């Protein structure tokens, strides 16, 4: 684990020298895309255990290669904010190194097993190379979903 972290930090340190900061205002972005990979076709009602697909787009404009993690969490009505990560179990996650001015789109397939109204929250984290640890960026996207029992 430590060797892998040292390797990741080394690769990013080298890439920062080879690809210096060129962004006027560095930023990272996260977006939620619907089933057709557009800003539409989001499911609002799903049947218990009915599979559905969402896409998460991560965009790097930090001026250097960045290592990101996105954590998908299921929450009820608790608040989400841009300073603290949501205190909820992680359903799934993905990690990706993204070059400057590039995007990555991840496909997530989900099934929810309990009825109710939930928020599917996707938090964006990035690797802080000076600390050697992931840090919450304060950026997230969410989708409210009604999970209903199957009708017979």
C-alpha positions as CSV (number, residue, x, y, z in Angstrom):
1,X,0.0,0.0,0.0
2,X,2.8,2.4,0.9
3,X,4.8,1.5,-2.2
4,X,1.7,2.1,-4.3
5,X,1.2,5.5,-2.7
6,X,4.8,6.5,-3.2
7,X,4.5,5.4,-6.8
8,X,1.4,7.5,-7.4
9,X,2.9,10.6,-5.7
10,X,6.1,10.1,-7.8
11,X,4.2,9.9,-11.0
12,X,2.2,13.0,-10.2
13,X,5.3,14.9,-9.1
14,X,7.0,14.1,-12.4
15,X,3.9,15.0,-14.4
16,X,3.7,18.4,-12.7
17,X,7.2,19.1,-14.0
18,X,6.5,17.9,-17.5
19,X,3.0,19.5,-17.7
20,X,3.2,22.8,-15.7
21,X,0.2,24.7,-14.5
22,X,-1.4,26.5,-17.5
23,X,-4.9,27.1,-16.2
24,X,-5.8,30.8,-15.5
25,X,-8.2,29.8,-12.7
26,X,-7.6,26.2,-11.7
27,X,-10.7,24.1,-10.9
28,X,-12.1,20.6,-10.9
29,X,-15.7,19.8,-11.8
30,X,-18.1,16.9,-11.4
31,X,-21.4,16.5,-13.2
32,X,-24.1,13.9,-13.2
33,X,-25.4,12.6,-16.5
34,X,-28.5,10.6,-17.1
35,X,-29.0,7.2,-18.7
36,X,-28.3,8.6,-22.2
37,X,-25.1,10.4,-21.0
38,X,-26.8,13.8,-21.2
39,X,-28.0,16.3,-18.7
40,X,-31.4,14.7,-19.0
41,X,-33.1,11.3,-18.6
42,X,-32.5,11.0,-14.9
43,X,-34.6,8.4,-13.2
44,X,-36.8,9.8,-10.5
45,X,-38.8,6.7,-9.6
46,X,-37.3,3.2,-9.6
47,X,-38.7,-0.1,-8.5
48,X,-37.0,-2.0,-5.7
49,X,-34.0,-3.9,-7.1
50,X,-34.6,-2.5,-10.6
51,X,-31.2,-1.8,-12.2
52,X,-30.6,1.7,-13.5
53,X,-27.5,3.5,-14.9
54,X,-26.1,6.9,-14.3
55,X,-22.9,8.5,-15.5
56,X,-20.5,10.8,-13.6
57,X,-18.3,13.2,-15.5
58,X,-15.1,14.5,-13.8
59,X,-13.3,17.4,-15.5
60,X,-9.7,18.5,-14.6
61,X,-8.7,22.1,-15.2
62,X,-6.2,22.4,-12.3
63,X,-3.2,22.9,-14.6
64,X,-1.6,19.6,-13.9
65,X,-2.5,15.9,-13.9
66,X,-4.8,15.2,-11.0
67,X,-5.7,11.9,-9.2
68,X,-9.4,11.8,-8.3
69,X,-11.7,9.5,-6.4
70,X,-15.5,9.7,-6.6
71,X,-17.6,8.1,-3.8
72,X,-21.2,7.2,-4.4
73,X,-23.3,7.4,-1.2
74,X,-26.9,6.8,-0.4
75,X,-28.5,9.3,2.0
76,X,-31.9,10.3,3.3
77,X,-32.9,13.9,4.0
78,X,-29.6,14.8,5.8
79,X,-27.8,17.9,4.5
80,X,-24.9,17.8,2.1
81,X,-22.5,20.7,2.1
82,X,-19.2,21.8,0.4
83,X,-17.1,21.6,3.5
84,X,-17.6,18.2,5.0
85,X,-18.2,14.9,3.3
86,X,-21.5,13.2,3.8
87,X,-21.5,10.7,6.7
88,X,-23.1,7.8,4.9
89,X,-21.9,4.4,3.7
90,X,-20.1,4.2,0.3
91,X,-22.1,2.2,-2.2
92,X,-19.3,2.2,-4.8
93,X,-16.4,4.4,-5.9
94,X,-13.9,4.9,-8.8
95,X,-10.4,6.3,-9.1
96,X,-8.8,7.9,-12.1
97,X,-5.8,10.0,-13.0
98,X,-6.9,12.7,-15.4
99,X,-4.7,14.9,-17.5
100,X,-5.1,18.7,-17.4
101,X,-8.0,19.9,-19.5
102,X,-9.4,16.4,-19.9
103,X,-12.6,14.7,-18.8
104,X,-13.4,11.2,-17.7
105,X,-16.9,9.7,-17.7
106,X,-17.7,6.8,-15.4
107,X,-20.7,4.4,-15.8
108,X,-22.4,3.4,-12.6
109,X,-25.0,0.7,-12.5
110,X,-27.2,0.7,-9.4
111,X,-30.0,-1.2,-7.7
112,X,-31.7,0.0,-4.5
113,X,-33.2,-2.6,-2.2
114,X,-35.4,-0.6,0.2
115,X,-38.4,1.6,-0.5
116,X,-38.3,5.3,0.3
117,X,-37.1,8.7,-0.9
118,X,-33.3,8.8,-1.1
119,X,-30.5,10.9,-2.4
120,X,-27.7,9.3,-4.4
121,X,-24.7,11.6,-3.7
122,X,-21.4,11.5,-5.6
123,X,-18.5,13.3,-3.9
124,X,-15.3,14.4,-5.6
125,X,-12.1,13.8,-3.8
126,X,-8.5,14.5,-5.0
127,X,-5.1,13.4,-4.0
128,X,-3.2,16.0,-2.0
129,X,0.4,15.1,-3.0
130,X,1.9,17.1,-0.1
131,X,-0.1,15.0,2.4
132,X,-0.2,11.8,0.4
133,X,-3.9,11.4,1.1
134,X,-7.2,12.0,-0.5
135,X,-9.0,15.3,0.4
136,X,-12.6,16.1,-0.1
137,X,-12.9,18.9,-2.7
138,X,-16.2,20.2,-1.5
139,X,-17.8,19.3,-4.9
140,X,-20.6,16.9,-5.2
141,X,-23.7,16.1,-7.3
142,X,-26.9,14.4,-6.1
143,X,-30.0,12.9,-7.4
144,X,-33.3,12.4,-5.5
145,X,-34.8,9.0,-6.2
146,X,-38.1,7.5,-5.1
147,X,-37.7,3.7,-4.6
148,X,-41.1,2.0,-4.8
149,X,-42.3,-1.6,-4.3
150,X,-43.0,-3.6,-7.4
151,X,-46.6,-3.7,-8.5
152,X,-48.1,-7.1,-9.1
